Amino acid sequence: MEAHYYESAQKNKGFYIALVLITLGAAAIGAAAVINMVKELSQPPQVQQSQPQTQEDITRGLNDAELEAGKEQQNVPVTPSTASGSQSASSSQSSLSGQQSAQSEPATWQQAQAKPFVLPVSGQTLAGFSGDELVYNETMQDWRTHNGTDIACEKGTEVKAPVDGEVLSVATDDLWGGVIELKWGEDTVRICGVTVSGIKAGDTVAQGDKLGVSAEIPAESKEAAHVHVEVISNGEAVNAEAYSA
């Protein structure tokens, strides 16, 4: 019986020894793992450093970029700048000229004539064009617009054609005396206070041709002797004196 008890005690002792060894081994492994983890956490992170570019690398990169840019531009058409500028300027001038022609034409009495408009006699202006403004008429003793220009001259002064044109009419008016009308482009030139000689409707006159001589204007008889001249454009009187030579 004692032998059996001794054998059992020996087995139990061996078991406990093995258990202790296993426990110690596990503890050692755990401690080693903890130590390694602490070391890894305590070390600073590794930063990967790139190699700095040398001047040679930079130059090589620029050359490569220039080559690529050159390849991309090989198929781009090139137009000579001088020729392009000349053609563009010519085109712009043609376009501008066309636009100006297409726009409404200037008033016909302002259009270029072979010769400029000239007054039919030389002298001082007694009364100018008033437009819409009313002026007092000494002879008629009322306020009215003055649609023409009165040019002082002695009676019997030669009256000349102010423009090249066709004679539209020759008449005598109770208020304006002898009146001659000339067609000037699309406009009409009217000269009042003239004794017409040798001119009739349908005749063509040149600027400076004699139309007659100055006479009296009943509606303006209280003024000094003069000739009254008007320009009618698009049915309205305009200031002829402003465009005389």
PLY file of the C-alpha trace (Angstrom):
ply
format ascii 1.0
element vertex 245
property float x
property float y
property float z
element edge 244
property int vertex1
property int vertex2
end_header
0.00 0.00 0.00
2.78 2.40 0.80
4.41 1.57 -2.51
1.22 2.46 -4.36
0.95 5.78 -2.52
4.54 6.65 -3.32
4.06 5.92 -6.98
0.94 8.09 -7.09
2.74 10.95 -5.38
5.57 10.76 -7.88
3.11 11.02 -10.77
1.38 14.02 -9.24
4.71 15.75 -8.67
5.73 15.26 -12.30
2.42 16.64 -13.48
2.79 19.80 -11.43
6.34 20.30 -12.62
5.21 20.03 -16.25
2.36 22.44 -15.61
4.72 24.97 -14.06
7.12 24.69 -16.99
4.31 25.21 -19.49
3.08 28.24 -17.57
6.56 29.73 -17.41
7.08 29.14 -21.13
3.82 30.80 -22.02
4.68 33.73 -19.78
8.09 34.07 -21.42
6.57 34.06 -24.91
4.00 36.69 -23.91
6.66 38.87 -22.33
8.80 38.67 -25.47
5.85 39.66 -27.64
5.07 42.64 -25.40
8.72 43.76 -25.45
8.83 43.62 -29.27
5.58 45.58 -29.56
6.90 48.28 -27.21
10.11 48.54 -29.25
8.17 48.93 -32.51
5.91 51.60 -31.05
8.82 53.51 -29.53
10.76 53.70 -32.83
9.96 56.77 -35.12
8.21 55.94 -38.41
10.49 55.41 -41.38
10.08 58.16 -44.00
10.96 57.21 -47.52
13.18 59.89 -48.94
13.31 60.51 -52.64
16.52 61.25 -54.40
16.86 65.00 -55.19
16.76 65.88 -58.87
20.04 66.95 -60.32
20.42 69.78 -62.82
20.96 67.16 -65.48
17.60 65.52 -64.67
15.80 68.87 -64.84
17.39 69.76 -68.16
16.52 66.34 -69.56
12.90 66.81 -68.46
12.65 70.22 -70.13
14.11 68.90 -73.35
11.61 66.04 -73.36
8.74 68.51 -72.82
9.94 70.67 -75.71
10.14 67.64 -77.97
6.58 66.64 -77.07
5.35 70.18 -77.69
7.09 70.19 -81.05
5.41 66.92 -82.00
1.98 68.29 -81.08
2.48 71.43 -83.23
3.77 69.67 -86.32
0.30 69.29 -87.82
-0.89 72.84 -87.04
-1.20 74.95 -90.25
0.75 78.22 -90.17
-0.41 81.32 -92.06
2.15 84.07 -92.79
1.38 86.99 -90.46
2.14 89.72 -92.99
-0.13 88.34 -95.68
-2.82 87.64 -93.14
-2.67 91.18 -91.80
-2.86 92.67 -95.31
-5.76 90.43 -96.31
-7.56 91.18 -93.04
-7.12 94.93 -93.46
-8.29 94.74 -97.08
-11.29 92.67 -96.07
-12.15 95.08 -93.26
-11.96 98.06 -95.60
-14.16 96.32 -98.17
-16.65 95.35 -95.47
-16.72 98.89 -94.08
-17.18 100.34 -97.55
-20.02 97.92 -98.21
-21.70 98.76 -94.93
-21.46 102.47 -95.62
-22.98 101.98 -99.07
-25.75 99.84 -97.62
-26.67 102.42 -95.00
-29.13 105.17 -95.77
-27.68 107.66 -98.23
-26.89 111.15 -96.96
-29.23 114.00 -97.80
-28.96 114.45 -101.56
-28.17 118.15 -101.36
-25.09 117.17 -99.32
-23.94 114.59 -101.86
-20.73 115.24 -103.73
-21.34 117.42 -106.77
-19.02 118.33 -109.60
-18.89 121.76 -107.95
-20.07 122.92 -104.52
-23.22 124.90 -103.95
-22.61 128.64 -104.31
-24.87 131.57 -103.56
-26.42 133.17 -106.68
-25.08 136.66 -105.84
-22.25 138.01 -103.72
-23.24 140.17 -100.80
-24.04 140.51 -97.12
-26.61 138.22 -95.53
-29.59 140.33 -94.48
-31.69 137.52 -93.00
-30.71 133.92 -92.46
-32.58 130.63 -92.37
-34.66 130.44 -89.17
-35.77 126.82 -89.21
-38.69 126.38 -86.79
-38.08 129.73 -85.09
-40.58 132.51 -85.81
-39.13 135.87 -86.86
-40.88 139.19 -87.37
-41.51 140.28 -90.97
-41.46 144.08 -91.21
-43.24 144.10 -94.54
-46.05 141.69 -93.65
-46.04 142.81 -89.99
-46.40 139.29 -88.62
-44.34 136.46 -87.13
-43.36 133.66 -89.46
-40.52 131.30 -90.25
-37.90 132.42 -92.73
-37.20 129.47 -94.99
-34.36 130.94 -97.02
-31.39 133.27 -97.02
-31.61 136.92 -98.08
-28.45 138.19 -99.78
-28.05 141.94 -100.25
-27.41 143.21 -103.78
-28.37 146.21 -105.87
-31.32 145.86 -108.22
-30.20 144.72 -111.63
-27.33 142.59 -110.24
-26.65 139.53 -112.35
-28.06 136.38 -110.72
-26.17 133.17 -111.50
-27.08 129.49 -111.23
-25.83 128.22 -107.86
-25.66 124.60 -109.07
-25.70 122.46 -112.17
-29.30 121.44 -112.75
-32.48 121.37 -114.77
-34.91 124.28 -114.80
-38.13 123.03 -113.24
-40.16 126.22 -113.51
-40.04 129.94 -114.20
-42.89 131.97 -112.72
-43.97 135.28 -111.20
-45.41 135.19 -107.66
-47.42 137.98 -106.01
-45.34 137.74 -102.81
-41.94 136.58 -104.10
-41.68 138.28 -107.47
-39.88 136.42 -110.23
-39.14 132.84 -109.09
-36.98 130.22 -110.79
-36.68 126.64 -109.53
-33.79 124.29 -110.38
-33.65 120.54 -109.90
-30.44 119.62 -108.04
-30.23 115.86 -107.70
-33.34 114.98 -105.71
-33.59 118.46 -104.20
-34.91 121.79 -105.40
-33.16 125.17 -105.39
-35.53 128.16 -105.46
-34.38 131.72 -106.21
-36.80 134.57 -105.65
-36.70 138.25 -106.71
-35.27 137.59 -110.18
-36.24 138.94 -113.57
-35.52 135.83 -115.62
-34.21 136.21 -119.16
-33.79 133.55 -121.83
-34.50 130.63 -119.46
-37.50 128.29 -119.56
-38.62 125.07 -117.90
-36.75 122.02 -119.19
-33.53 123.88 -119.89
-30.29 122.66 -118.37
-27.99 125.16 -116.72
-24.46 124.93 -115.43
-23.26 126.50 -112.23
-22.41 130.15 -112.91
-24.74 130.53 -115.90
-26.73 133.76 -115.91
-30.36 133.27 -114.90
-31.42 136.93 -114.95
-31.06 140.03 -112.81
-32.21 140.87 -109.30
-35.53 142.65 -108.88
-38.09 143.29 -106.12
-39.57 140.85 -103.58
-43.00 142.19 -102.52
-43.18 140.15 -99.27
-39.83 141.57 -98.13
-39.90 144.98 -99.77
-39.10 146.89 -96.57
-35.68 145.24 -96.48
-32.78 146.46 -98.55
-32.65 145.14 -102.11
-31.75 141.47 -102.11
-32.22 138.01 -103.59
-33.96 135.26 -101.60
-32.62 131.70 -102.08
-34.00 128.43 -100.66
-33.09 124.73 -100.80
-35.89 122.19 -100.36
-34.85 118.65 -99.44
-37.39 115.86 -98.94
-40.16 118.45 -98.95
-38.60 120.60 -96.21
-36.57 123.80 -96.36
-32.95 123.47 -95.23
-30.17 125.97 -94.60
-28.41 126.40 -97.93
-25.96 129.02 -96.67
-24.28 126.52 -94.35
-23.23 124.45 -97.38
-22.26 127.23 -99.76
-18.67 127.49 -100.97
0 1
1 2
2 3
3 4
4 5
5 6
6 7
7 8
8 9
9 10
10 11
11 12
12 13
13 14
14 15
15 16
16 17
17 18
18 19
19 20
20 21
21 22
22 23
23 24
24 25
25 26
26 27
27 28
28 29
29 30
30 31
31 32
32 33
33 34
34 35
35 36
36 37
37 38
38 39
39 40
40 41
41 42
42 43
43 44
44 45
45 46
46 47
47 48
48 49
49 50
50 51
51 52
52 53
53 54
54 55
55 56
56 57
57 58
58 59
59 60
60 61
61 62
62 63
63 64
64 65
65 66
66 67
67 68
68 69
69 70
70 71
71 72
72 73
73 74
74 75
75 76
76 77
77 78
78 79
79 80
80 81
81 82
82 83
83 84
84 85
85 86
86 87
87 88
88 89
89 90
90 91
91 92
92 93
93 94
94 95
95 96
96 97
97 98
98 99
99 100
100 101
101 102
102 103
103 104
104 105
105 106
106 107
107 108
108 109
109 110
110 111
111 112
112 113
113 114
114 115
115 116
116 117
117 118
118 119
119 120
120 121
121 122
122 123
123 124
124 125
125 126
126 127
127 128
128 129
129 130
130 131
131 132
132 133
133 134
134 135
135 136
136 137
137 138
138 139
139 140
140 141
141 142
142 143
143 144
144 145
145 146
146 147
147 148
148 149
149 150
150 151
151 152
152 153
153 154
154 155
155 156
156 157
157 158
158 159
159 160
160 161
161 162
162 163
163 164
164 165
165 166
166 167
167 168
168 169
169 170
170 171
171 172
172 173
173 174
174 175
175 176
176 177
177 178
178 179
179 180
180 181
181 182
182 183
183 184
184 185
185 186
186 187
187 188
188 189
189 190
190 191
191 192
192 193
193 194
194 195
195 196
196 197
197 198
198 199
199 200
200 201
201 202
202 203
203 204
204 205
205 206
206 207
207 208
208 209
209 210
210 211
211 212
212 213
213 214
214 215
215 216
216 217
217 218
218 219
219 220
220 221
221 222
222 223
223 224
224 225
225 226
226 227
227 228
228 229
229 230
230 231
231 232
232 233
233 234
234 235
235 236
236 237
237 238
238 239
239 240
240 241
241 242
242 243
243 244
